[in-house]
Amino acid sequence: MRRHLKVVLLLAALLAFIVNEGNFPWWPWGP
């Protein structure tokens, strides 16, 4: 359960980083 929460937090941080960047240079299927 705790591990699942850690994954969710990691994904949330990654999503926030992507949104903050405002572009998708490495996004394979576009924005």
N, C-alpha and C positions, 0 to 999 in steps of 0.2 A: 504494500500500500504506500509506504513511504517512498519507495523507488518510483512508483507511478507518479506521485506528486512531484518528485524531482524532475521527471521527464516533462511534465506539464509546465513547470516553471521554466525549464530550459527552452521549450518551444515558445512560450510567451515572451521570453527575453529575445529570442531570435526574431520573432514577428515584430516586436517593438523596434529592434535594430533595423529591420528591412523598411518599416514604415518611416523611421527617422531618416534613413538614407534617401528615400524618395525615388529610387531607381532600382532596376533589377538587372544588373550587368551579367550575373551568373544564372539568372532564372531561365531554365531551358525551354519553358513553354510560355514565355512572355508574361507581362504584368496582367 
